[in-house]
């Protein structure tokens, strides 16, 4: 096999992989504009299913819960994860292997195990204290717990990429810790913070398993609503909801990528 043939084979494999990954998403988006009442066949383009979404109070409630959950949990995870990431950087020369394991554990732990453990904890805590009844509050706490490691690692990687002498220079200029944080560290890691927020937002909007185990009767999110509605069959309305979610997640992912590649002047 010549070098040119090998490159063509790799290019063909690349396009087949992309087709395998995104063709199902394209089909969902296409059938969300289906004029027919069934998703079995495509009869023409129509926006009727998107119009129906605007009049469905149950879907709008699920959308509101998803946005509140994603925004609030992302902001909390951003604050806590930023502090953990900076702490990891400050003490990076010490033997903190156990801390690294604790940070990575929520990332590699299966969602089903994580969700069941969170549910069991909240149920037992509610029985003992009467606090944290399953609902939006418990969902926010559960989402924060798996978002924090992603934020901490992103912030830590940004700090590691900085020249250590910059911190010493700020001290030599008699900048107080508050001024160093405000005028040096925060502007420097701003792209990392923005990308970490959008990544956390994407993870929250996309999550189903952990949300399902920690949700209450009045706190259904869009993924939970879709799971319940799909039992009756895949309708163009479900395709429309899925398409909107795909668009929101895609925008958040693109913004995260853009800001993560930016470097301060």
C-alpha positions as CSV (number, residue, x, y, z in Angstrom):
1,X,0.0,0.0,0.0
2,X,1.4,3.4,-1.0
3,X,1.5,6.4,1.3
4,X,-1.1,8.2,-0.8
5,X,-3.5,5.2,-0.6
6,X,-3.0,5.0,3.1
7,X,-3.9,8.6,3.5
8,X,-7.1,8.2,1.4
9,X,-8.0,5.2,3.5
10,X,-7.6,7.2,6.7
11,X,-9.6,10.1,5.2
12,X,-12.4,7.7,4.3
13,X,-12.4,6.1,7.7
14,X,-12.6,9.6,9.2
15,X,-15.7,10.6,7.1
16,X,-17.4,7.2,7.9
17,X,-16.8,7.8,11.6
18,X,-18.3,11.3,11.4
19,X,-21.3,9.9,9.4
20,X,-21.8,7.2,12.1
21,X,-21.7,9.8,14.9
22,X,-23.9,12.5,13.4
23,X,-26.3,10.9,11.0
24,X,-28.7,9.9,13.8
25,X,-28.7,13.4,15.1
26,X,-29.4,14.8,11.6
27,X,-32.3,12.4,11.2
28,X,-33.8,13.6,14.6
29,X,-33.4,17.2,13.5
30,X,-34.9,16.5,10.0
31,X,-38.0,14.7,11.4
32,X,-38.6,17.5,13.9
33,X,-39.8,19.5,10.9
34,X,-42.0,16.7,9.7
35,X,-45.5,17.9,8.6
36,X,-46.9,14.4,9.3
37,X,-48.5,13.4,12.6
38,X,-46.1,10.4,12.8
39,X,-42.4,10.0,12.8
40,X,-42.7,6.9,10.6
41,X,-42.5,8.9,7.3
42,X,-41.5,12.4,6.2
43,X,-44.1,14.2,4.2
44,X,-42.9,17.8,4.1
45,X,-41.4,20.6,6.2
46,X,-43.5,22.3,8.9
47,X,-42.9,24.2,12.1
48,X,-46.1,23.0,13.7
49,X,-44.3,20.9,16.3
50,X,-42.2,23.8,17.5
51,X,-45.3,25.9,17.8
52,X,-46.9,23.2,19.9
53,X,-44.0,23.2,22.3
54,X,-44.7,26.9,23.1
55,X,-48.2,26.0,24.2
56,X,-47.3,22.9,26.2
57,X,-47.0,24.0,29.9
58,X,-45.5,20.7,31.0
59,X,-42.6,21.1,28.5
60,X,-42.1,24.7,29.4
61,X,-42.0,23.7,33.1
62,X,-39.4,21.0,32.3
63,X,-37.4,23.6,30.3
64,X,-37.5,26.1,33.1
65,X,-36.3,23.4,35.6
66,X,-33.5,22.4,33.2
67,X,-32.3,26.0,32.8
68,X,-32.4,26.7,36.6
69,X,-30.7,23.5,37.4
70,X,-27.9,24.0,34.8
71,X,-27.2,27.7,35.6
72,X,-27.3,27.5,39.4
73,X,-25.3,24.2,39.6
74,X,-22.8,25.5,37.1
75,X,-22.2,28.8,39.0
76,X,-21.8,26.9,42.3
77,X,-19.5,24.4,40.8
78,X,-17.5,27.2,39.2
79,X,-16.8,28.9,42.5
80,X,-16.0,25.7,44.4
81,X,-14.0,24.1,41.6
82,X,-12.0,27.2,41.0
83,X,-10.8,27.2,44.6
84,X,-10.0,23.5,44.5
85,X,-8.1,23.9,41.2
86,X,-6.0,26.8,42.6
87,X,-5.4,24.7,45.8
88,X,-4.1,21.8,43.7
89,X,-1.8,24.2,41.9
90,X,-0.4,25.8,45.1
91,X,0.3,22.4,46.6
92,X,1.3,20.6,43.4
93,X,4.8,19.7,44.7
94,X,3.4,17.8,47.6
95,X,2.3,14.1,47.5
96,X,-1.4,14.6,46.9
97,X,-2.1,11.4,45.0
98,X,-5.1,10.7,47.2
99,X,-6.6,14.1,46.3
100,X,-6.2,13.4,42.5
101,X,-8.0,10.1,43.0
102,X,-10.9,11.9,44.8
103,X,-11.1,14.5,42.0
104,X,-11.2,11.9,39.2
105,X,-13.5,9.5,41.0
106,X,-16.8,11.3,40.2
107,X,-15.7,11.5,36.5
108,X,-15.0,7.8,36.1
109,X,-17.7,6.5,38.4
110,X,-20.7,5.2,36.4
111,X,-23.7,7.5,36.4
112,X,-26.1,4.8,37.6
113,X,-23.9,4.2,40.7
114,X,-23.5,7.9,41.4
115,X,-27.2,8.5,41.0
116,X,-28.3,5.7,43.3
117,X,-25.8,6.7,46.0
118,X,-27.0,10.3,45.8
119,X,-30.6,9.2,46.1
120,X,-29.9,6.9,49.1
121,X,-28.1,9.7,50.8
122,X,-30.8,12.3,50.3
123,X,-33.6,9.9,51.3
124,X,-31.8,8.9,54.5
125,X,-30.9,12.5,55.4
126,X,-34.5,13.5,54.9
127,X,-35.7,10.7,57.2
128,X,-33.3,11.8,59.9
129,X,-33.6,15.6,59.7
130,X,-36.6,16.4,57.5
131,X,-34.3,18.4,55.2
132,X,-33.6,18.0,51.4
133,X,-36.7,16.5,50.2
134,X,-36.2,15.1,46.7
135,X,-36.7,18.0,44.2
136,X,-34.8,20.8,42.5
137,X,-32.6,21.4,45.5
138,X,-31.3,17.9,45.7
139,X,-30.8,17.9,41.9
140,X,-28.6,21.0,42.1
141,X,-26.5,19.5,44.9
142,X,-26.1,16.2,42.9
143,X,-25.1,18.1,39.7
144,X,-22.6,20.2,41.6
145,X,-20.8,17.1,42.9
146,X,-20.1,15.8,39.4
147,X,-19.4,19.2,37.9
148,X,-16.7,20.3,40.4
149,X,-14.0,17.9,39.2
150,X,-14.3,19.1,35.6
151,X,-14.0,22.8,36.7
152,X,-11.1,22.0,39.1
153,X,-9.1,20.2,36.4
154,X,-9.7,22.9,33.8
155,X,-8.6,25.7,36.3
156,X,-5.7,23.6,37.5
157,X,-4.4,23.0,33.9
158,X,-4.7,26.8,33.2
159,X,-2.6,27.6,36.3
160,X,0.0,25.0,35.4
161,X,0.4,26.6,32.0
162,X,1.4,30.0,33.6
163,X,4.9,31.1,34.3
164,X,5.5,30.7,38.1
165,X,7.6,33.9,38.1
166,X,4.5,35.9,37.4
167,X,3.2,35.1,40.9
168,X,6.6,36.2,42.4
169,X,6.5,39.4,40.3
170,X,3.1,40.3,41.7
171,X,4.4,39.8,45.2
172,X,7.5,41.9,44.5
173,X,5.2,44.7,43.4
174,X,3.6,44.6,46.9
175,X,0.3,43.5,45.6
176,X,-1.9,42.1,48.4
177,X,-3.5,38.7,48.0
178,X,-6.8,40.4,47.2
179,X,-5.3,42.5,44.5
180,X,-3.3,39.6,43.0
181,X,-6.6,37.7,42.7
182,X,-8.5,40.6,41.2
183,X,-5.9,42.1,38.9
184,X,-3.8,39.1,38.0
185,X,-5.3,35.7,38.6
186,X,-8.9,36.2,37.6
187,X,-8.1,38.0,34.3
188,X,-5.5,35.4,33.5
189,X,-7.8,32.4,34.0
190,X,-10.9,34.1,32.7
191,X,-11.0,31.9,29.5
192,X,-10.7,28.8,31.6
193,X,-13.5,29.9,33.9
194,X,-15.8,30.7,31.0
195,X,-15.1,27.4,29.3
196,X,-15.5,25.5,32.6
197,X,-18.9,27.1,33.1
198,X,-20.2,26.2,29.6
199,X,-18.8,22.7,30.1
200,X,-20.7,22.4,33.4
201,X,-23.8,23.8,31.8
202,X,-23.6,21.2,29.0
203,X,-23.1,18.3,31.4
204,X,-26.1,19.4,33.4
205,X,-28.5,19.9,30.5
206,X,-27.4,16.6,29.0
207,X,-27.7,14.6,32.3
208,X,-30.5,12.1,32.7
209,X,-29.5,9.3,35.1
210,X,-28.4,11.4,38.1
211,X,-31.3,13.8,37.6
212,X,-33.8,10.9,37.4
213,X,-32.7,9.5,40.8
214,X,-32.6,12.8,42.6
215,X,-35.6,14.5,41.1
216,X,-38.9,15.1,42.8
217,X,-42.5,15.0,41.4
218,X,-42.4,18.7,40.5
219,X,-38.8,19.0,39.3
220,X,-38.8,17.0,36.0
221,X,-36.2,18.3,33.5
222,X,-36.3,18.0,29.7
223,X,-34.4,14.6,29.6
224,X,-36.8,13.2,32.2
225,X,-39.8,14.5,30.3
226,X,-38.5,13.0,27.0
227,X,-37.9,9.6,28.8
228,X,-41.5,9.6,30.0
229,X,-43.0,10.7,26.7
230,X,-41.0,8.3,24.6
231,X,-42.7,5.3,26.2
232,X,-45.7,6.3,24.0
233,X,-43.6,6.3,20.9
234,X,-41.3,8.7,19.2
235,X,-43.3,11.7,17.9
236,X,-42.2,14.7,15.9
237,X,-42.8,16.7,19.1
238,X,-40.1,14.6,20.9
239,X,-37.8,15.1,17.9
240,X,-38.3,18.9,18.2
241,X,-37.4,18.9,21.9
242,X,-34.4,16.8,21.2
243,X,-33.3,19.1,18.4
244,X,-33.6,22.2,20.7
245,X,-31.5,20.4,23.3
246,X,-28.9,19.4,20.7
247,X,-28.7,23.0,19.6
248,X,-28.3,24.3,23.1
249,X,-25.6,21.8,24.0
250,X,-23.8,22.4,20.7
251,X,-23.8,26.2,21.3
252,X,-22.5,25.7,24.8
253,X,-19.8,23.3,23.6
254,X,-18.6,25.7,20.8
255,X,-18.5,28.6,23.2
256,X,-16.5,26.5,25.7
257,X,-14.0,25.5,22.9
258,X,-13.7,29.1,21.7
259,X,-13.0,30.6,25.1
260,X,-10.6,27.7,26.1
261,X,-8.5,28.5,23.1
262,X,-8.3,32.3,23.8
263,X,-5.3,33.6,25.5
264,X,-5.1,36.9,27.3
265,X,-3.2,39.6,25.5
